[in-house]
């Protein structure tokens, strides 16, 4: 007798849950594959975990309760990676801040990026392993080691988000600006991802039992898809505009010269900036103890000079407390040319000639920069650092610098005066200076007759500084190093940018991520229509395949039932026939009925003892 129930169960399993891992079984050791999955996820060998699960029932109640923590860790770590990647424009500034606290220059920004990437990769790996185990029909059991690590990942992510929200709030403005640039492409990419996800979602949705589970899985998927379809109605990107409305390419102010090509605030750096098309030169000015303005950014000499070798005990002293005769003896280039760790992680190697030239750089005076600017007809803009208390020039450093500028013979219109100290004296003494303001109100700028402002690029997030553009105020933003940010400034009709990366940005002849509204609308409608058709086809295919499987199961069930009944009837008939054939009367009757046969009377057979003849 056939076991009908076993046949039906096996048929249902093979019909509904086909083996999608034939490729793995053909090419790899399947047991090793399962051992690898369970060993990584549960820290147990597959042989120790023979317990299987029901289809679509992935784990116990305890595992289900912990699963949201895994998803939370994944979301937080991925978001942290995204935030830090989009903050790449600020990596040098972050490394500088860490240097001020530790005294060690290193690519701390890349260390954090690697850490965040490891956290995201770890949580993603656990999620993938869990999915593969579910696919293989194994019950999930996440080892408590992993559970502790997941809680640590969540704690670390929350800690770093707290740091960002507390000490670096404007970092979120950078994320907002990046979304303005990448939003159209993220929109189209997200639709593509939803198309890829439609296959597993449709598979599980079709096989789920119960309308409640189907709604719980399918409704979020289609709601997200619907939001993506209508997302362009709420998108705003300055890079989506007509070609005739695109403004001219912004000009460049070399931030401390070209600090990726030469030591910052040295004559080599400024010369490199001029070679790569700088419109103006930006620097930082300190006043020495004997009243000589010189170029230096930091509040100490330890990062950009060899002060530790010459005078170690004075490495943290303020630069304005040294005489110029001593400052002129310091080397301001070996930290750049001979150090294994460069100031920028994506710097190109220096040629031998540039390396030798950089290694011989000295701290320049302000007059050296003015001489170069006059020769090349470049604008000069600088931050003026006030001397420390009890400095001889503490009360008159502004007038001292103005007199040095006038004495250099540079044309006054080449000076872009940024300091806000004693502006009335500057206007009366040097009426030809171009005065630059900060993010003041338009009324104040108009009152002080200021037609140019110098602001942080993050302020573009607030309406793109439209009110200042409407008032015909020229805008310079700082510090712009990434091509996507420069493209955003270009599309926002910004007149100039201050940059460390002039050698790269100057080669951009058209803004990145630029597209016309008509082209974006075409891509939007095309992606929506194609994705909707494809997703419908995927769901229909899974529904059709499931209906075909059910028909096959019904056929198998009817096939296993019919032979069993006919077999019982056949066995009964065969037994009855055998009983009849065993009687002699029946045998004689049967023989007599043969055609051409005569009636035969059965006679007893007598035994004979005669020998057989040869």
Phi, psi and omega in degrees: 000141178275145177273098186293320182296319179295320179297318181295318181295314179296324180293321179295318181294318180286335179281316184273318185248076180293158179277105180272006184250028181299325179296318178295317182292329180286324190253345184226169174280112187294323179295320177295323178298314179293321178297323178296315181297309183290327178294319179287322186274314187251357184058035177223151174284154181298330180294333179276350184233077183271356184288122178263172182240165171285150178304132177072008173246096197276331189197177180282175181296322179296319178293322178297321179292331180275341185301321176300331177293322177295317178296321178297317178298319179296313181296316181294317181292320178294319178296322179294319176298316180298316181298317184286325177296317180289348178265016183299337178296340184253011184300316182296319178295322178294316178299324179293320179296317178295324178297321180298328181272331184252335184078008181241124178269123179204166179277070182296330179296321178288329175298315178294320178299318178295319179298314180295323177296321178295317179299316180293320180294322180295311180294324178294321180297317178298321179294319179293318178298318177298321178295317180295323177294319176299319180297327180276359177082024181258144178284136183281136172215101180279123184297151185292338172301312179296322181296320177294318179296324178297318178295325177293319178300315179298317180297318180295318180296316179296324179296314181291324175295324176296318177298317180296317183288335184269313188251351183217055186298324183290355176298330179291334175293324176297320178297319178297320178294320179295324178293326176298323181282314188269354186306312179300323181283325174296324179298310181293323179292323180295322177296320177297321178295320179295326176296318178294322180287342182297331181295304178294325179296316179296320180301309182288325181296320180292324185270353178292143178257125180106133181292329181297315178294322179296319178292320181296328180272316187281325185297312177300323180298312183286332175293317177297318179297319179295319178298321178294324180295327183256005183303320182303338178295334180253004180279145170223124178219121177299339182279359173256100181199167179289151184297325183286348178266355180288129182283175178291161180294132179297147175274170189241137164253122179287112182289107186058030182095232175235080191291354173268351182246344180200163180300133185301146178057036172238164182294329177297318181296317180292324177295321177296322178296319178297319180299329183261021169086029178293137176277329179209168182239130181249142182208184179228135187242130170244162178247123179290171184293336178256029167072036176248116176290130179223169188258120179196139182266309188288167177268012172210170184259003191287334185277319190248011176222178178260036182299330180293332178278325184275312184216078187301323184290344182253015185293336180261004181286147180297139183300331183287355180267002178256149172283156182294327180301322178284318181299325182292343181272347184283147175271130183245021183227340183294328177300336182269318188269328186251000179274143179289331181257114183276163181292336179234134186290335183254028176289145173275151179298144179280148172289165181298322180293315179293324179296319178292319180294319180295324181292347181253011183286147178241168175290123182272156172275164177298324181296330177296318178293319180295324178295318178294318181296320178294320180294318184264359181058051179248147176288154178233126176228139183209154169269130181258115180272127180288142179295163180290161176303150182070012174283142183301329183257022185300321186266348185230023186292329179294313180294328177297315181292318179299317180295324178295320180294315180294325181287340181285341179084011178288146177297134189295329183288350176276352179265120175258103189276112182262324184301143180265003181282135169048049185292331179296317179296320181297318181295321182285327183276322182229078184294345182274353179295143172271117183270136181241136179252174175268205180276064178277170174289157181296326179297318180292319179298320179293320181295321181270005177058048179251124184248008180219140177235152179238109189228162175292142183297338182294340179290350174295339182296329182272090176059018178062025180057039185295324183294328178286324176294321179295333179271011179058041177258125178290141185239129170243128181245151181221157340259129186249112181241336184267141180301324181293325180287322175296321177297321177297317178297321179296312180294336179272006177061043174277138186283324183205158179225150172259128189218152169268344191247047186295328183293335178267313184294329181292341180274354179279118182258353179206139183297138175291155175063021179275138175205154179278155179301323181294321179292319179295321178295321178298314179294323179298307182295320180297314180295320179297314183293312182297316181294321179297317179296316182294316180295320176299319180295322179296313180295321179295321180297314180295322178295318180295318180294323178293321178294322176295322177297320178295322177296319179296320179296320177295320178296318179295321180297314179294326179292322180284334178281314185297311178300327181293320179291316180294328179293321178296318179296318181295321178296321179295316180295320180295320178295318179295319179295320179295322179295321181290318184290344179286340182277140180295326180298318180294321179295317180295317180297323182289322180289321179296335181278357179293144181293138179075009182267151175258161180290135183240125176266124182291126176245153179291142182273122180264142180277142178241149182249005180292139181286151180282137179284145178287000000 
